[in-house]
Amino acid sequence: MRQEEKTELTRERILQAAMREFGTNGYAATKVNTICCKYGIPKGLL
């Protein structure tokens, strides 16, 4: 898999995780740390 493909997959994974949390908790109540811990995304990627 090429680097561009990996980057796009990672981006989609982050966006999907964020949208799930926003839908569940609302924008104001969603924390970056929650997204990172719950979905196994390193904070450095955000």
Buried (B, 14 or more C-beta within 10 A) or exposed (E): EEEEEEEEEEEEBBEEBBEBBBEEEEEEEBEEEBBBEEBEBEEEEE
